[in-house]
Amino acid sequence: MPKLSALELPNNKIEENQLIRITTSMLKPKLIASIKKSKKKVNFIAFDLKQNDLNLKTGQKIITFLRKVKRNGINFQMVKPLPRCLFGAMYNEIIKEFNIKSDCKNCIDLFTIQKDGMIKFCKVLKNRMGPKIDLIKDYDQLFEYFFTFYKYLEVAESCKECTHLFRGKCVGICFRG
């Protein structure tokens, strides 16, 4: 079986880590206190955004939140990419500062492996089931399988007029379907 799970970090047990799914309404100081109190080795952070969150104001809230997380000494890793429209001209600087994934291929949330060995893809593909993990030779093949379905999904309405989409710099990440 190929080594594919990005959540399996060297010398860490999964239960010593936590996945935190955050909506914009949750970006409050008490969330940071709660994360710090949990004392997990790694906090995997995923922002679950809606179409009306795709703006610079939301991006600024995310930047402020992540900087506070860093200042509090909380070990975290971003799970999935965030679209360019959140950060504008600061996009490259921000993804570097917080080690944010830049595309679907590097997304930790792209798939999970079920107990029976079946691959379950992310919400973008509406949790579509893939083949059994032992039929996949490597991550590139797995991503090809994902992309064969992804490329046919319609881009979100709010992304259709986006200059980043037209320039090929964004693919309406996580806002398809």
N, C-alpha and C positions, 0 to 999 in steps of 0.2 A: 504494500500500500504506500503511495507517495506521501511525503510529508507536506501537508497543505494547510493545516490549521494555524492561522496567524495568532490565535489566542493562546497557543501553547508556547509560552516563553521558556527559555532555558532556565532551569533551577526554580521554576515557579509552578505551583499547583493552581489549577483553574480556580478553586474555591478561595484562594488567597487574593483573588482579583475580583473586580466587580464591573459590570457594564451599567452605565448610567445613561438613560435616554432622556434628553432634555428638550422641552419646548420653550419657546420664548417667554411664556408666562412664568416659568420656573427660575428665571435668571435673577435670583434674589440672594442677599448675603446668607440667609439661613441655609441655603443649599450648599454653599461652600463649607459652612460649619458642620453640616451633616456628613459631607464627604470626608472632611478631616477627621471627624469623630469615628468613622468606620475603620480607620487604620488599615485599609487594604494596601497590598504591595503596589498594585497597579490599578488605576481607575480608568477604564475604557470609557471615553465620552463620545456619545453620538447625539448630534442635534437633529431632532425630528421637526423639520420646518414645513410650513404650509406655503402655498403660493403667495399669500399676502405678506409673508415674512421676507420675501426676496427683494430687499432694499438695503441701502447704506445704513439706515437707522438701526436695523436689526444687526447688521454687521458690526456696528460700533458697540452694541450691547454684548455681542459675543466676544469681541476683543477685550472689553472691560472685564467680563467674567473670567476669561482665560488668564488674563494678567493677574487677577486676584488669586486664582487657583495657584498659579506659579509662585506668587509672593507668599502664599501660605505653606509652601513647601510640599504641596500635594503632587505625588508622582502620577502623571496621567499620560494617556496616549489617545489621540484622536482616531476614531474608528472609520469614519467615512469622509469623502470629499465634501467640500462646501462650494457652492457656485460663486463665480467671479463677481456677480452683481452685488454681493454682500460687502465687498471690500474695494471695489473700483480699482483705481490705480495702485492701491496698496496691496493688491492680491498676492503677488509673488513674495513680498516682504512678510505678509501675515502667514502664508502657508509654511514658509521657512521658520518663522519665529515659533510656531506651535506644532511643527511637524504634521501638518494637515495633509492628508492624501490628496493628490491632484486629479485623480481620475478613478473610474470604477475598477480598473484592473488592480489597483493597489488598496482597494477597500477591504477592511477586515470583516465587514458585515455582508460581503457579497454572497456568502453561503454558509450553511452549517451542515454537519454530517450527522444524520439521524442514527439512532441506536442500531437500526438494521443495515447501516452502511449506505443508505440512500442520501443523495445530495439534495438539500433544500435551498433554493435560491432566495434572495432578499425580497423585500416588499415591492421593489420596482417591478419584479416579474410576478408579483402577487403570490409569492411563496411557492412558485412552480417547482415541482420535483424534477430532479435531473437523474442521471444514471447512478448506479452504485459506484462508490468511490474506487473500488478495485478495477473498474473498467476504464478509469482515467489514468493516462500515463504521466501527466505533469500539469502544473498550474496553467500553462499556456493553452493546453487542450481544454481544460475546464473553462477558462475564460472564453475561448472560441464558442463553446457550447452556450454559455450565457449570452454572448453577443449575437448569436443567430436569432435569438428571440428578442433581445433588447432593441436591435436596430429597427424593428417593425413597430415599436410602440410610438404612439403619438407624443410629441413634446407638449408640456403643459401650456395652457392658453397664455399665461403671463410670460412665457419664454419665447413665444412665436415671433415677437418683434425685437428680440434682444440682439444687440450688436455683437455680443460675445458669441452667441450661437451662429450668427452669420459668418463671423470670422473663423469659425472652427475652434475657438478657444474654450468653449463650453458646450456640453451636449445636453443641457437641461438635466444635469445630474440629479438623480433621485426624484425628479418631477415628471416622469413619463407615466403613461398608462392611465 
